[in-house]
C-alpha cells in the first residue's frame, strides 16, 4: 500500500514540482495539494494522509503553527517541512515539533528522494512490530536520521568517515549498482577496504547485492540501495 502524501505550499508551481517528485518515488502517492492553511486543514481532516510536505511561510500564517495545531488535535501524521526558511530558531522549532526531516528550497531531487525513501523504510520497519527491542529502536533512529553510525559503536575496521563516504556514493544508485572497484575509485580507497564497508552495509540491510555474470572472468558483486 502506498504512503499518502499531502503537499501544502502557497506557490502553485512549487507544489506541482513537489507532486511530480513524489510520483517519481516508488511507494508514495499524492492525495492532495493545498495552497493555503485553511484548505490544508480541511484536506488533513478528510484525507488523513500519512505524510505532510509542509511549507513554513504562508501569507495568512505559519506552517509551524499549523503543525502545532495538528499535534494538539492528535493527528497521527508525519511532517517534513520544505521551506526557504534558513533561520536557526525556525529549524529548532520544527525539530521540537517532531518533524521527520527538514529540506531547504530550492529542492534537489536526489536529496528529496533520499528523505522519502528513509521515511518509507522507517514506516515499513515498524509496521508489523508490537514491541521494540533496543536494536529495532536503534535501526529506526538510524533510518530516520540517515546516519547509520550515530547511535551504535561501529565494529573494528569500520571508520565512521569512510562509511559515510561509501554511503554517499551509493545514495542514488539503484540496479545494476556499483562494484567495489567503482566505489573505491570515487572515494580514493583500496578495493579491499571498500569491499569490507559494502559488505558491512549489506549486513545492516542498508544495501542489496547482486551478482553480475557479464563478460569474461570472475562474477562481480554489484551493490545498490535496498528497495522497500
KAHUDA-V897488 format. One line per field, one symbol per residue. phi: phi as a letter, one per 40 degrees, with the letter a starting at -180 (. if undefined). psi: psi as a letter, one per 20 degrees, with the letter a starting at -180 (. if undefined). A space follows every 10 residues. Layout:
BEGIN
phi = ???
psi = ???
END
This chain:
BEGIN
phi = .cccbbcbac ccccdcdccc cdccbcgbac babbbacccd cccccccfcc bbbbcbcbdc ibcccccccc cccgccbcbb cbaccbcccc cccccccgcc aabcccccdc cdcdcccccc cccccccbbc bbbccccccc cccccgbcbc bbcccdgbcd ccdccccccc cbcbdcgbcc cccdccbgbc ccccdccccc ccccgcbbbb bbbcgchcdb cbbacccb
psi = pqpppppopi ohgghhghgh ggiippjqqp iqppjrhghg gghggghmrh ppoprgpqhi aphhhggghg ghjkomqqpo porjojphhh ggggghikqh aopqqqppgh ggggghhggg ggghhigkph qqrhhhgggg hgghijohjh jqpqrpiopg ghghgghghj hjpapjaqrh hggghhikrq ggghgghghg hghjkhqrqq ppjqaqaqqq ppqrppq.
END
